[in-house]
């Protein structure tokens, strides 16, 4: 084959290799993460409302029961996090926008007090080993869970990534479908404010 034609088809061959193999998700995720970092792609985190005054109710029921499994297969329920702000993120290892926003979520996770703000990263991977591999490869330490059944409202979404922020009382404070950059001083301050009810 003539070299001229080889060089003309080389970009298409490389694109086909990326798009038709396991390289697709990390390559697209890295490109999307780069666009977020440069500011060329504006994917703002959701705005959190001003928290309502805290009313002491010790017997109030937590509105959301969500059975989950830990990475080790232990059963837990979201309702155990009553009293904390909960950052719930639905993602999958095969989802490029999910992979793109994860470094920002992990950075935010490391900056917040776990006694006040809990992170619940729910993997929707059908094969849990793929999620574990991604977490290990990237060095993520935030808590990751798998759904133990169908996702109830407000966690059922037609798209991922999807993020739901619950206040200490378990009420939905914000919801965002799609990729966002959560590692901002404003979003961190809003979560902290929601945690103390001011």
HELIX and SHEET records of a PDB file:
HELIX    1   1 UNK A    3  UNK A   19  1                                  17    
HELIX    2   2 UNK A   23  UNK A   38  1                                  16    
HELIX    3   3 UNK A   78  UNK A   81  5                                   4    
HELIX    4   4 UNK A   96  UNK A  111  1                                  16    
HELIX    5   5 UNK A  128  UNK A  138  1                                  11    
HELIX    6   6 UNK A  185  UNK A  196  1                                  12    
SHEET    1   A 7 UNK A  75  UNK A  77  0                                        
SHEET    2   A 7 UNK A  67  UNK A  70 -1                                        
SHEET    3   A 7 UNK A 144  UNK A 147 -1                                        
SHEET    4   A 7 UNK A 117  UNK A 123  1                                        
SHEET    5   A 7 UNK A  85  UNK A  91  1                                        
SHEET    6   A 7 UNK A 162  UNK A 166 -1                                        
SHEET    7   A 7 UNK A 172  UNK A 177 -1                                        
END                                                                             
